[in-house]
Amino acid sequence: MDNHEYYKAVASRAPGFKSLLTAEFNYDWDLDWPDVESVLVNDFDEASILENIQYRDELDYLLLELPTDRAVDGFFMFVGSGLSPKVDLGQSARSWMVELRDRAARNVETKSAE
């Protein structure tokens, strides 16, 4: 399987996160949002428990399937995200995904307790 087919298969198992990268973080995302945190508050913190479960599970899958920074960078390029965690956040895309998975998991716990 070549890289294109591989990333296509991986992306198909993470439709919510792919949508976040391509819709919210499209190439001119910074015209719609003041910063990355504003997107995350909207799409994670203000989202339902089910949406957070989906993000958590998809990110768990992606972190297992894309074990290196290089693999995650390739995935970001494949889906065509306008966000560059290195440029926009000063961290690797993979470490940012770990933070997002942990954020979704915390939101699930918090919303379960409500």
C-alpha positions as CSV (number, residue, x, y, z in Angstrom):
1,M,0.0,0.0,0.0
2,D,1.5,3.4,-1.0
3,N,1.4,6.4,1.3
4,H,-1.7,7.9,-0.4
5,E,-3.7,4.7,0.1
6,Y,-2.4,4.3,3.6
7,Y,-3.4,7.8,4.7
8,K,-6.7,7.5,2.9
9,A,-7.5,4.4,5.0
10,V,-6.3,6.0,8.2
11,A,-8.4,9.1,7.5
12,S,-11.5,7.1,6.9
13,R,-11.3,5.7,10.4
14,A,-11.1,9.2,11.9
15,P,-13.7,11.3,10.2
16,G,-14.3,13.7,13.0
17,F,-10.7,14.7,13.5
18,K,-10.2,14.8,9.7
19,S,-13.1,17.3,9.5
20,L,-11.6,19.4,12.3
21,L,-8.3,19.6,10.4
22,T,-9.9,20.3,7.0
23,A,-13.0,22.4,7.9
24,E,-12.1,24.3,11.0
25,F,-8.4,24.5,10.3
26,N,-8.7,25.1,6.5
27,Y,-6.1,27.2,4.7
28,D,-7.6,30.5,5.9
29,W,-8.8,29.3,9.3
30,D,-7.2,32.3,11.0
31,L,-9.7,34.6,9.2
32,D,-12.5,32.9,10.9
33,W,-11.0,32.3,14.4
34,P,-8.8,34.6,16.5
35,D,-6.6,31.6,17.6
36,V,-6.3,27.8,17.9
37,E,-7.7,27.8,21.4
38,S,-10.9,29.4,20.2
39,V,-11.5,26.5,17.8
40,L,-10.7,24.0,20.5
41,V,-13.1,25.6,23.0
42,N,-15.9,25.5,20.4
43,D,-15.2,22.0,19.0
44,F,-14.1,20.2,22.2
45,D,-15.1,22.0,25.3
46,E,-18.6,23.2,24.1
47,A,-19.2,19.9,22.3
48,S,-21.4,17.1,23.6
49,I,-20.0,14.1,25.5
50,L,-20.6,11.9,22.4
51,E,-18.5,14.2,20.2
52,N,-15.7,14.2,22.8
53,I,-15.9,10.4,23.0
54,Q,-15.5,10.3,19.2
55,Y,-12.5,12.7,19.3
56,R,-10.9,10.7,22.1
57,D,-11.3,7.4,20.4
58,E,-10.2,8.7,16.9
59,L,-7.1,10.3,18.4
60,D,-6.3,7.1,20.3
61,Y,-6.5,5.3,17.0
62,L,-4.4,7.9,15.1
63,L,-1.7,8.0,17.8
64,L,-1.3,4.2,17.5
65,E,-1.5,4.2,13.8
66,L,0.8,7.2,13.3
67,P,3.6,6.6,15.9
68,T,6.1,9.1,14.7
69,D,6.2,12.9,14.0
70,R,7.0,12.2,10.4
71,A,3.9,9.9,10.0
72,V,1.6,12.6,11.6
73,D,3.1,15.3,9.5
74,G,2.4,13.2,6.4
75,F,-1.2,12.7,7.6
76,F,-1.6,16.5,8.0
77,M,-0.3,17.1,4.5
78,F,-2.5,14.3,3.1
79,V,-5.7,15.8,4.5
80,G,-4.7,19.3,3.5
81,S,-4.9,21.0,6.9
82,G,-4.2,24.7,7.0
83,L,-2.9,24.3,10.6
84,S,0.8,23.8,11.2
85,P,1.3,23.0,14.9
86,K,5.0,23.7,14.5
87,V,4.4,27.1,13.1
88,D,1.1,28.0,14.9
89,L,1.7,26.4,18.3
90,G,5.5,25.8,18.5
91,Q,5.1,22.0,18.9
92,S,5.0,18.9,16.8
93,A,1.7,17.8,15.4
94,R,1.9,14.5,17.2
95,S,2.4,16.1,20.6
96,W,-0.5,18.4,19.9
97,M,-2.7,15.4,19.0
98,V,-1.7,13.9,22.4
99,E,-2.9,17.1,24.1
100,L,-6.2,17.0,22.1
101,R,-6.8,13.3,23.1
102,D,-6.2,14.2,26.7
103,R,-8.5,17.2,26.4
104,A,-11.3,15.1,24.9
105,A,-10.8,12.5,27.7
106,R,-11.1,15.2,30.4
107,N,-14.2,16.6,28.7
108,V,-15.7,13.1,28.7
109,E,-15.0,12.7,32.4
110,T,-16.3,16.1,33.3
111,K,-19.5,15.8,31.2
112,S,-20.1,12.3,32.6
113,A,-20.0,13.7,36.1
114,E,-22.6,16.5,35.3
